[in-house]
Amino acid sequence: MRWTVDTPEDLAFVRYIYDTLGHDRFSWREALALLEEHPEWLAVNRDIQQKVI
């Protein structure tokens, strides 16, 4: 999984988590637990290619 916010799609993904939890002080474990409940959220940035350095 990519845990960066490089694109508008990444931001939309993070907003799903933030809007559900209602705060920005969550752990990666809390985010993973939400993704287990809402695997469809992963589709929002699934097709984004990571930038090559």
N, C-alpha and C positions, 0 to 999 in steps of 0.2 A: 504494500500500500504506500502511496505517496502521501506525505503529511506536510505539504507546502501549499501556499496560496499564491500561485503564479498566474492564474487565468480567471476570468469571470466564472467559469464552471467550477473551479476550485472554491471560489468564494461562496457560490450557491450551496455547495456541499457543506461547508463549514456553517453556513447559516441554518441549515437543517438541524444541525447538532445544537447550535446556540439557541435557536428558537424553541427547541424541545426542552432543553435544560433550563433556559431562562437566565443564564449567567455565563460568564466567560472564564470561570475558574474551575474547569473540569479536567480530569486526568485522561490520559489516552485509554485507560481501562474503561472509564465511563463511556467514552466515544465508541469503543469496540462493542460494549454491551448494547448501545443503541443500534449499531449496525447489525447486530444479530437480530434485533427486533425489526429493523427496517432495511433489509439488504437491497431494496430497490433504490436507495439513496446512492449507492455506488455507481449507478448508471449515469449520473449527471456528469461525471468527468472521466468515464471509462475510456473514451476514445482520444483523450488528450495525450499526445506524445511528450515524454519528458525531454527537456532541452538537453542537447549534447554539449559538453564542455570542451 
